[in-house]
């Protein structure tokens, strides 16, 4: 079974080898029929401390690395500074 991939934005890089990624999902509300945005934060493993706040990254499922980390950064795009 393939690993799930999610796209999100790095919101914190203060921890060593860890980034916190905010993933947004959109869906239509079943009763109101309006588009609703929901976000969730994921702790992802970033081995080389390559990504910083504002970068767009793709994370994939991984075996548990620590208490909170179940995702690893697969690839990403640096934000122009």
N, C-alpha and C positions, 0 to 999 in steps of 0.2 A: 504494500500500500504506500503510495507516495506521501511525502511529508507535506504538511500544510505550509503555505507561504502567505505572509501578510505584509502589506506595505504600510509604512508609517513614518512619522517624523521624530527625530531624536529630541527629547525635551530635557534630558539631564545626562551629563557625562562625568559627574564628580567622582564616581566610584572607579576603582581600578579594574580594568578589563570588563566593565559593565556599562551598558547604556540603557536608559529607560526610553522606550519607544511608545508614542501615542498613536494608536490605530483607530481610525474613524470608520464606522460603518453606517450606511444609509439604508433605510427601508421605509416602505409606505405603511402608515398606521392603519390597522385593520378597520377601525371605526371612523376616524376622522379623514382618512384618505389623503393625509398630508405627508410629505417627506420628512422623516425624523432623523436627526443625526445623533449617534451615540458614540462615545469614545471610551477606550479602555487602554490602560498602561500595561506594558509588558517589560520585564527585565530581560535583557538579551546579552549574550556573551559576545564581547568584542576583544578578541585576543590581543590585537596590536594597538589598542586604544586609538584607532584610526579615525573614528567619527566623533563629531562634536555637535553641539546644540544647533538645530536648524537643518541638519542633513536629512535627506530622504533615504531610507534604508528598507531592504526587504529582509524579513526574518523568517527562519524556518524552525519547525519543531526539532527538538533535540532531547536526548536523555537528560534527566535531572543533573545539573552541574552544581547547584547549591540549593539552599532552602527556597529561594524565589526564582532562580533561573531555570527555565524549561525551554528557552528559545536561544538561537544563535544567529548572528548577523550573517546573511548569505552574500549580499552585495549591497552597494549603495552609491549614491551620487552626492558629491560634495556641494555644499551651497557656495555660490560665488560670494566672495567677501569684498 
